[in-house]
Amino acid sequence: MALAVYNSSTSKSSGGNQLLAITEIANIASITLTTGEVSTMTMGSGLTFKKIGIEQDSLQRTHGGQGSKNNIGFVHQIKYSLSDPNVDLETHADALADASPAGMAAIVLDGNSQAWLIGYNDTEFGNRPMRLVNDDFDSGLEPIGDDIQNNDFTLECKSSRRALPFNTVNSGTIAAGTAAFITDS
């Protein structure tokens, strides 16, 4: 691949993230890339990504790359918090632990309404999925405070690729809540 030109955007750019959806890696039947973006995603029959009800401003997507001569690798992380410990939170934590050995893929919608696919790409497919690497709960010390009753989760994968962006159409349906491959339940 030849070096490409990068032109800075002249529009406003927002940090942060709006949405997280997770699925077991085996639920993805295929993806199609058009000019480097996810243009089609096919799920197994009746299977979807599950939208996670994250706390506002608690979702972070990062990656770091390292390389040497003719190779480079990336460590992708998704960190998020859930609060109000209850049976739903416990079920979510157990489901992440159960799905972790086979792996997961995630969709993150960023603050600019650009959606990203992490844990699945065009060369490694589902062979380097996201896995649960952190599950920490903190009850807090006092009855009031900003960081009480939070459960922090970290999903991570190592890959030879950066996250895959969804095209404008798919990012739009994800932002609008109408993507057929994401459900609230």
Order of alpha helices (4+ residues) and beta strands (2+ residues): beta-beta-beta-beta-beta-beta-alpha-beta-beta-beta-beta-beta-alpha-beta
